[in-house]
């Protein structure tokens, strides 16, 4: 009976470590999502508000939106 209890505790410990690992990786991807939104989307739209219509600014903003969504999607998939 003691061997069974030790095995159960070991499996429980491994499961807890995997859950913590998943949460940290998902948090990392959520942080990347926030950073890409702040850097590329807000940074791309700010010059557009001051009448500097560049194609690069639109491209940066669109790329930032896609990158933000992608990182958030991966983080959500990791948590599921």
Biopython code that builds the backbone (N, CA, C, O; Angstrom):
import numpy as np
from Bio.PDB.StructureBuilder import StructureBuilder

atoms = [
    (1, "UNK", "N", (0.814, -1.183, 0.000)),
    (1, "UNK", "CA", (0.000, 0.000, 0.000)),
    (1, "UNK", "C", (0.869, 1.262, 0.000)),
    (1, "UNK", "O", (0.456, 2.279, -0.557)),
    (2, "UNK", "N", (2.035, 1.226, 0.597)),
    (2, "UNK", "CA", (2.925, 2.375, 0.652)),
    (2, "UNK", "C", (3.456, 2.758, -0.712)),
    (2, "UNK", "O", (3.604, 3.942, -1.015)),
    (3, "UNK", "N", (3.751, 1.743, -1.556)),
    (3, "UNK", "CA", (4.263, 2.007, -2.891)),
    (3, "UNK", "C", (3.211, 2.719, -3.734)),
    (3, "UNK", "O", (3.540, 3.627, -4.497)),
    (4, "UNK", "N", (1.966, 2.321, -3.603)),
    (4, "UNK", "CA", (0.872, 2.959, -4.325)),
    (4, "UNK", "C", (0.742, 4.430, -3.938)),
    (4, "UNK", "O", (0.529, 5.286, -4.796)),
    (5, "UNK", "N", (0.866, 4.713, -2.670)),
    (5, "UNK", "CA", (0.749, 6.091, -2.174)),
    (5, "UNK", "C", (1.900, 6.960, -2.687)),
    (5, "UNK", "O", (1.690, 8.116, -3.055)),
    (6, "UNK", "N", (3.102, 6.408, -2.712)),
    (6, "UNK", "CA", (4.254, 7.154, -3.224)),
    (6, "UNK", "C", (4.099, 7.439, -4.713)),
    (6, "UNK", "O", (4.418, 8.534, -5.176)),
    (7, "UNK", "N", (3.615, 6.467, -5.452)),
    (7, "UNK", "CA", (3.402, 6.646, -6.884)),
    (7, "UNK", "C", (2.349, 7.719, -7.142)),
    (7, "UNK", "O", (2.514, 8.544, -8.041)),
    (8, "UNK", "N", (1.281, 7.716, -6.370)),
    (8, "UNK", "CA", (0.222, 8.703, -6.524)),
    (8, "UNK", "C", (0.733, 10.104, -6.224)),
    (8, "UNK", "O", (0.403, 11.056, -6.932)),
    (9, "UNK", "N", (1.535, 10.230, -5.176)),
    (9, "UNK", "CA", (2.098, 11.539, -4.822)),
    (9, "UNK", "C", (3.048, 12.036, -5.908)),
    (9, "UNK", "O", (3.053, 13.222, -6.238)),
    (10, "UNK", "N", (3.846, 11.133, -6.460)),
    (10, "UNK", "CA", (4.782, 11.517, -7.516)),
    (10, "UNK", "C", (4.018, 11.990, -8.760)),
    (10, "UNK", "O", (4.395, 12.986, -9.378)),
    (11, "UNK", "N", (2.957, 11.284, -9.122)),
    (11, "UNK", "CA", (2.164, 11.683, -10.281)),
    (11, "UNK", "C", (1.474, 13.021, -10.036)),
    (11, "UNK", "O", (1.385, 13.848, -10.943)),
    (12, "UNK", "N", (0.999, 13.233, -8.847)),
    (12, "UNK", "CA", (0.350, 14.498, -8.496)),
    (12, "UNK", "C", (1.343, 15.655, -8.572)),
    (12, "UNK", "O", (1.000, 16.739, -9.044)),
    (13, "UNK", "N", (2.559, 15.428, -8.113)),
    (13, "UNK", "CA", (3.598, 16.455, -8.164)),
    (13, "UNK", "C", (3.952, 16.806, -9.607)),
    (13, "UNK", "O", (4.119, 17.980, -9.938)),
    (14, "UNK", "N", (4.066, 15.803, -10.457)),
    (14, "UNK", "CA", (4.374, 16.038, -11.872)),
    (14, "UNK", "C", (3.246, 16.817, -12.527)),
    (14, "UNK", "O", (3.502, 17.721, -13.323)),
    (15, "UNK", "N", (2.001, 16.482, -12.205)),
    (15, "UNK", "CA", (0.855, 17.180, -12.785)),
    (15, "UNK", "C", (0.841, 18.642, -12.356)),
    (15, "UNK", "O", (0.546, 19.523, -13.164)),
    (16, "UNK", "N", (1.157, 18.903, -11.101)),
    (16, "UNK", "CA", (1.196, 20.282, -10.616)),
    (16, "UNK", "C", (2.286, 21.077, -11.319)),
    (16, "UNK", "O", (2.076, 22.233, -11.686)),
    (17, "UNK", "N", (3.457, 20.458, -11.507)),
    (17, "UNK", "CA", (4.545, 21.141, -12.199)),
    (17, "UNK", "C", (4.159, 21.463, -13.640)),
    (17, "UNK", "O", (4.465, 22.547, -14.138)),
    (18, "UNK", "N", (3.487, 20.526, -14.310)),
    (18, "UNK", "CA", (3.051, 20.767, -15.684)),
    (18, "UNK", "C", (2.015, 21.878, -15.758)),
    (18, "UNK", "O", (2.030, 22.674, -16.697)),
    (19, "UNK", "N", (1.113, 21.943, -14.778)),
    (19, "UNK", "CA", (0.115, 23.006, -14.751)),
    (19, "UNK", "C", (0.772, 24.372, -14.561)),
    (19, "UNK", "O", (0.400, 25.341, -15.223)),
    (20, "UNK", "N", (1.732, 24.446, -13.670)),
    (20, "UNK", "CA", (2.446, 25.705, -13.446)),
    (20, "UNK", "C", (3.218, 26.101, -14.700)),
    (20, "UNK", "O", (3.240, 27.275, -15.068)),
    (21, "UNK", "N", (3.846, 25.137, -15.353)),
    (21, "UNK", "CA", (4.605, 25.405, -16.577)),
    (21, "UNK", "C", (3.686, 25.952, -17.665)),
    (21, "UNK", "O", (4.037, 26.912, -18.351)),
    (22, "UNK", "N", (2.508, 25.340, -17.825)),
    (22, "UNK", "CA", (1.551, 25.808, -18.828)),
    (22, "UNK", "C", (1.093, 27.231, -18.531)),
    (22, "UNK", "O", (0.993, 28.057, -19.439)),
    (23, "UNK", "N", (0.815, 27.518, -17.267)),
    (23, "UNK", "CA", (0.363, 28.851, -16.902)),
    (23, "UNK", "C", (1.435, 29.897, -17.175)),
    (23, "UNK", "O", (1.128, 30.994, -17.643)),
    (24, "UNK", "N", (2.675, 29.571, -16.891)),
    (24, "UNK", "CA", (3.761, 30.531, -17.108)),
    (24, "UNK", "C", (4.001, 30.770, -18.599)),
    (24, "UNK", "O", (4.241, 31.904, -19.012)),
    (25, "UNK", "N", (3.940, 29.718, -19.400)),
    (25, "UNK", "CA", (4.131, 29.881, -20.843)),
    (25, "UNK", "C", (2.977, 30.682, -21.432)),
    (25, "UNK", "O", (3.193, 31.551, -22.276)),
    (26, "UNK", "N", (1.759, 30.397, -20.993)),
    (26, "UNK", "CA", (0.606, 31.154, -21.482)),
    (26, "UNK", "C", (0.720, 32.620, -21.058)),
    (26, "UNK", "O", (0.400, 33.512, -21.844)),
    (27, "UNK", "N", (1.163, 32.876, -19.849)),
    (27, "UNK", "CA", (1.369, 34.246, -19.398)),
    (27, "UNK", "C", (2.417, 34.966, -20.233)),
    (27, "UNK", "O", (2.293, 36.158, -20.514)),
    (28, "UNK", "N", (3.444, 34.233, -20.624)),
    (28, "UNK", "CA", (4.488, 34.797, -21.478)),
    (28, "UNK", "C", (3.899, 35.223, -22.827)),
    (28, "UNK", "O", (4.197, 36.312, -23.317)),
    (29, "UNK", "N", (3.073, 34.376, -23.420)),
    (29, "UNK", "CA", (2.464, 34.723, -24.704)),
    (29, "UNK", "C", (1.459, 35.867, -24.560)),
    (29, "UNK", "O", (1.351, 36.698, -25.461)),
    (30, "UNK", "N", (0.729, 35.926, -23.460)),
    (30, "UNK", "CA", (-0.157, 37.064, -23.230)),
    (30, "UNK", "C", (0.647, 38.353, -23.096)),
    (30, "UNK", "O", (0.228, 39.397, -23.596)),
    (31, "UNK", "N", (1.788, 38.293, -22.431)),
    (31, "UNK", "CA", (2.643, 39.476, -22.308)),
    (31, "UNK", "C", (3.192, 39.897, -23.670)),
    (31, "UNK", "O", (3.260, 41.089, -23.968)),
    (32, "UNK", "N", (3.582, 38.932, -24.494)),
    (32, "UNK", "CA", (4.033, 39.266, -25.849)),
    (32, "UNK", "C", (2.915, 39.921, -26.648)),
    (32, "UNK", "O", (3.153, 40.838, -27.433)),
    (33, "UNK", "N", (1.704, 39.443, -26.440)),
    (33, "UNK", "CA", (0.546, 40.024, -27.117)),
    (33, "UNK", "C", (0.364, 41.480, -26.706)),
    (33, "UNK", "O", (0.130, 42.346, -27.550)),
    (34, "UNK", "N", (0.471, 41.745, -25.416)),
    (34, "UNK", "CA", (0.316, 43.119, -24.931)),
    (34, "UNK", "C", (1.434, 44.021, -25.462)),
    (34, "UNK", "O", (1.188, 45.167, -25.840)),
    (35, "UNK", "N", (2.650, 43.502, -25.486)),
    (35, "UNK", "CA", (3.771, 44.304, -25.972)),
    (35, "UNK", "C", (3.665, 44.601, -27.456)),
    (35, "UNK", "O", (3.959, 45.715, -27.890)),
    (36, "UNK", "N", (3.247, 43.618, -28.236)),
    (36, "UNK", "CA", (3.107, 43.857, -29.673)),
    (36, "UNK", "C", (1.975, 44.841, -29.940)),
    (36, "UNK", "O", (2.063, 45.649, -30.865)),
    (37, "UNK", "N", (0.913, 44.782, -29.142)),
    (37, "UNK", "CA", (-0.164, 45.764, -29.313)),
    (37, "UNK", "C", (0.334, 47.164, -28.991)),
    (37, "UNK", "O", (0.103, 48.105, -29.751)),
    (38, "UNK", "N", (1.010, 47.297, -27.876)),
    (38, "UNK", "CA", (1.485, 48.619, -27.470)),
    (38, "UNK", "C", (2.518, 49.170, -28.448)),
    (38, "UNK", "O", (2.475, 50.344, -28.814)),
    (39, "UNK", "N", (3.428, 48.330, -28.858)),
    (39, "UNK", "CA", (4.511, 48.809, -29.715)),
    (39, "UNK", "C", (4.110, 49.044, -31.148)),
    (39, "UNK", "O", (4.425, 50.083, -31.728)),
    (40, "UNK", "N", (3.419, 48.085, -31.718)),
    (40, "UNK", "CA", (3.151, 48.173, -33.149)),
    (40, "UNK", "C", (1.824, 48.853, -33.474)),
    (40, "UNK", "O", (1.762, 49.674, -34.389)),
    (41, "UNK", "N", (0.775, 48.527, -32.747)),
    (41, "UNK", "CA", (-0.534, 49.083, -33.082)),
    (41, "UNK", "C", (-0.627, 50.541, -32.637)),
    (41, "UNK", "O", (-0.914, 51.425, -33.445)),
    (42, "UNK", "N", (-0.386, 50.786, -31.361)),
    (42, "UNK", "CA", (-0.472, 52.168, -30.879)),
    (42, "UNK", "C", (0.632, 53.013, -31.505)),
    (42, "UNK", "O", (0.405, 54.166, -31.872)),
    (43, "UNK", "N", (1.813, 52.447, -31.625)),
    (43, "UNK", "CA", (2.909, 53.175, -32.271)),
    (43, "UNK", "C", (2.669, 53.425, -33.746)),
    (43, "UNK", "O", (3.182, 54.398, -34.298)),
    (44, "UNK", "N", (1.901, 52.566, -34.392)),
    (44, "UNK", "CA", (1.592, 52.767, -35.808)),
    (44, "UNK", "C", (0.472, 53.757, -36.031)),
    (44, "UNK", "O", (0.465, 54.463, -37.040)),
    (45, "UNK", "N", (-0.480, 53.826, -35.109)),
    (45, "UNK", "CA", (-1.601, 54.739, -35.271)),
    (45, "UNK", "C", (-1.279, 56.166, -34.828)),
    (45, "UNK", "O", (-1.926, 57.105, -35.293)),
    (46, "UNK", "N", (-0.325, 56.352, -33.966)),
    (46, "UNK", "CA", (-0.005, 57.691, -33.462)),
    (46, "UNK", "C", (0.439, 58.642, -34.577)),
    (46, "UNK", "O", (-0.063, 59.765, -34.623)),
    (47, "UNK", "N", (1.343, 58.263, -35.469)),
    (47, "UNK", "CA", (1.698, 59.183, -36.558)),
    (47, "UNK", "C", (0.541, 59.446, -37.521)),
    (47, "UNK", "O", (0.501, 60.489, -38.174)),
    (48, "UNK", "N", (-0.400, 58.504, -37.612)),
    (48, "UNK", "CA", (-1.539, 58.727, -38.495)),
    (48, "UNK", "C", (-2.439, 59.842, -37.983)),
    (48, "UNK", "O", (-3.098, 60.523, -38.769)),
    (49, "UNK", "N", (-2.467, 60.029, -36.673)),
    (49, "UNK", "CA", (-3.284, 61.088, -36.089)),
    (49, "UNK", "C", (-2.695, 62.473, -36.324)),
    (49, "UNK", "O", (-3.404, 63.474, -36.226)),
    (50, "UNK", "N", (-1.412, 62.537, -36.632)),
    (50, "UNK", "CA", (-0.769, 63.832, -36.871)),
    (50, "UNK", "C", (-0.597, 64.098, -38.361)),
    (50, "UNK", "O", (0.316, 64.821, -38.762)),
    (51, "UNK", "N", (-1.467, 63.519, -39.181)),
    (51, "UNK", "CA", (-1.510, 63.746, -40.633)),
    (51, "UNK", "C", (-0.230, 63.338, -41.350)),
    (51, "UNK", "O", (0.141, 63.957, -42.347)),
    (52, "UNK", "N", (0.428, 62.335, -40.872)),
    (52, "UNK", "CA", (1.579, 61.778, -41.575)),
    (52, "UNK", "C", (1.160, 60.433, -42.170)),
    (52, "UNK", "O", (1.519, 59.378, -41.646)),
    (53, "UNK", "N", (0.420, 60.474, -43.237)),
    (53, "UNK", "CA", (-0.093, 59.233, -43.832)),
    (53, "UNK", "C", (1.013, 58.517, -44.584)),
    (53, "UNK", "O", (1.328, 58.847, -45.728)),
    (54, "UNK", "N", (1.578, 57.560, -43.937)),
    (54, "UNK", "CA", (2.575, 56.705, -44.557)),
    (54, "UNK", "C", (1.991, 55.318, -44.709)),
    (54, "UNK", "O", (1.191, 54.864, -43.891)),
    (55, "UNK", "N", (2.400, 54.665, -45.756)),
    (55, "UNK", "CA", (1.958, 53.287, -45.942)),
    (55, "UNK", "C", (2.609, 52.379, -44.903)),
    (55, "UNK", "O", (2.025, 51.375, -44.494)),
    (56, "UNK", "N", (3.805, 52.732, -44.485)),
    (56, "UNK", "CA", (4.507, 51.928, -43.478)),
    (56, "UNK", "C", (3.780, 51.957, -42.139)),
    (56, "UNK", "O", (3.781, 50.955, -41.423)),
    (57, "UNK", "N", (3.169, 53.066, -41.788)),
    (57, "UNK", "CA", (2.425, 53.143, -40.531)),
    (57, "UNK", "C", (1.209, 52.234, -40.557)),
    (57, "UNK", "O", (0.924, 51.550, -39.575)),
    (58, "UNK", "N", (0.495, 52.220, -41.666)),
    (58, "UNK", "CA", (-0.651, 51.314, -41.779)),
    (58, "UNK", "C", (-0.198, 49.868, -41.743)),
    (58, "UNK", "O", (-0.825, 49.025, -41.101)),
    (59, "UNK", "N", (0.888, 49.587, -42.431)),
    (59, "UNK", "CA", (1.414, 48.225, -42.453)),
    (59, "UNK", "C", (1.850, 47.790, -41.057)),
    (59, "UNK", "O", (1.621, 46.648, -40.661)),
    (60, "UNK", "N", (2.470, 48.689, -40.322)),
    (60, "UNK", "CA", (2.890, 48.386, -38.959)),
    (60, "UNK", "C", (1.689, 48.128, -38.061)),
    (60, "UNK", "O", (1.709, 47.199, -37.253)),
    (61, "UNK", "N", (0.659, 48.928, -38.192)),
    (61, "UNK", "CA", (-0.536, 48.756, -37.368)),
    (61, "UNK", "C", (-1.243, 47.448, -37.699)),
    (61, "UNK", "O", (-1.665, 46.733, -36.790)),
    (62, "UNK", "N", (-1.379, 47.125, -38.960)),
    (62, "UNK", "CA", (-2.042, 45.877, -39.356)),
    (62, "UNK", "C", (-1.224, 44.669, -38.927)),
    (62, "UNK", "O", (-1.775, 43.681, -38.442)),
    (63, "UNK", "N", (0.077, 44.746, -39.103)),
    (63, "UNK", "CA", (0.955, 43.652, -38.664)),
    (63, "UNK", "C", (0.887, 43.491, -37.147)),
    (63, "UNK", "O", (0.913, 42.369, -36.643)),
    (64, "UNK", "N", (0.801, 44.595, -36.423)),
    (64, "UNK", "CA", (0.681, 44.542, -34.971)),
    (64, "UNK", "C", (-0.617, 43.905, -34.517)),
    (64, "UNK", "O", (-0.631, 43.147, -33.547)),
    (65, "UNK", "N", (-1.706, 44.205, -35.207)),
    (65, "UNK", "CA", (-2.992, 43.584, -34.873)),
    (65, "UNK", "C", (-2.941, 42.082, -35.102)),
    (65, "UNK", "O", (-3.424, 41.306, -34.277)),
    (66, "UNK", "N", (-2.363, 41.676, -36.209)),
    (66, "UNK", "CA", (-2.250, 40.240, -36.510)),
    (66, "UNK", "C", (-1.348, 39.547, -35.494)),
    (66, "UNK", "O", (-1.667, 38.454, -35.027)),
    (67, "UNK", "N", (-0.236, 40.169, -35.153)),
    (67, "UNK", "CA", (0.689, 39.592, -34.185)),
    (67, "UNK", "C", (0.050, 39.502, -32.798)),
    (67, "UNK", "O", (0.222, 38.506, -32.095)),
    (68, "UNK", "N", (-0.678, 40.531, -32.411)),
    (68, "UNK", "CA", (-1.355, 40.530, -31.117)),
    (68, "UNK", "C", (-2.348, 39.384, -31.040)),
    (68, "UNK", "O", (-2.385, 38.645, -30.056)),
    (69, "UNK", "N", (-3.152, 39.243, -32.088)),
    (69, "UNK", "CA", (-4.139, 38.164, -32.111)),
    (69, "UNK", "C", (-3.463, 36.796, -32.073)),
    (69, "UNK", "O", (-3.927, 35.896, -31.373)),
    (70, "UNK", "N", (-2.384, 36.634, -32.812)),
    (70, "UNK", "CA", (-1.698, 35.344, -32.876)),
    (70, "UNK", "C", (-1.139, 34.947, -31.511)),
    (70, "UNK", "O", (-1.317, 33.809, -31.076)),
    (71, "UNK", "N", (-0.468, 35.871, -30.837)),
    (71, "UNK", "CA", (0.081, 35.554, -29.521)),
    (71, "UNK", "C", (-1.019, 35.251, -28.504)),
    (71, "UNK", "O", (-0.887, 34.328, -27.700)),
    (72, "UNK", "N", (-2.091, 36.018, -28.541)),
    (72, "UNK", "CA", (-3.200, 35.772, -27.618)),
    (72, "UNK", "C", (-3.866, 34.424, -27.922)),
    (72, "UNK", "O", (-4.278, 33.715, -27.004)),
    (73, "UNK", "N", (-3.969, 34.077, -29.196)),
    (73, "UNK", "CA", (-4.546, 32.794, -29.593)),
    (73, "UNK", "C", (-3.704, 31.632, -29.078)),
    (73, "UNK", "O", (-4.242, 30.666, -28.537)),
    (74, "UNK", "N", (-2.383, 31.722, -29.243)),
    (74, "UNK", "CA", (-1.497, 30.654, -28.745)),
    (74, "UNK", "C", (-1.573, 30.530, -27.223)),
    (74, "UNK", "O", (-1.580, 29.421, -26.689)),
    (75, "UNK", "N", (-1.629, 31.650, -26.538)),
    (75, "UNK", "CA", (-1.726, 31.609, -25.076)),
    (75, "UNK", "C", (-3.026, 30.935, -24.652)),
    (75, "UNK", "O", (-3.038, 30.151, -23.703)),
    (76, "UNK", "N", (-4.099, 31.231, -25.336)),
    (76, "UNK", "CA", (-5.376, 30.625, -25.014)),
    (76, "UNK", "C", (-5.359, 29.112, -25.300)),
    (76, "UNK", "O", (-5.916, 28.328, -24.532)),
    (77, "UNK", "N", (-4.730, 28.716, -26.387)),
    (77, "UNK", "CA", (-4.646, 27.299, -26.725)),
    (77, "UNK", "C", (-3.790, 26.529, -25.713)),
    (77, "UNK", "O", (-4.079, 25.370, -25.416)),
    (78, "UNK", "N", (-2.761, 27.154, -25.194)),
    (78, "UNK", "CA", (-1.911, 26.502, -24.198)),
    (78, "UNK", "C", (-2.699, 26.267, -22.911)),
    (78, "UNK", "O", (-2.555, 25.224, -22.273)),
    (79, "UNK", "N", (-3.528, 27.231, -22.532)),
    (79, "UNK", "CA", (-4.281, 27.087, -21.295)),
    (79, "UNK", "C", (-5.391, 26.039, -21.384)),
    (79, "UNK", "O", (-5.816, 25.498, -20.363)),
    (80, "UNK", "N", (-5.859, 25.752, -22.594)),
    (80, "UNK", "CA", (-6.936, 24.768, -22.740)),
    (80, "UNK", "C", (-6.439, 23.370, -22.716)),
    (80, "UNK", "O", (-7.229, 22.433, -22.828)),
]
sb = StructureBuilder()
sb.init_structure("model")
sb.init_model(0)
sb.init_chain("A")
sb.init_seg("    ")
for serial, (resi, resn, name, xyz) in enumerate(atoms, 1):
    if name == "N":
        sb.init_residue(resn, " ", resi, " ")
    sb.init_atom(name, np.array(xyz, "f"), 0.0, 1.0, " ", f" {name:<3s}", serial, name[0])
structure = sb.get_structure()
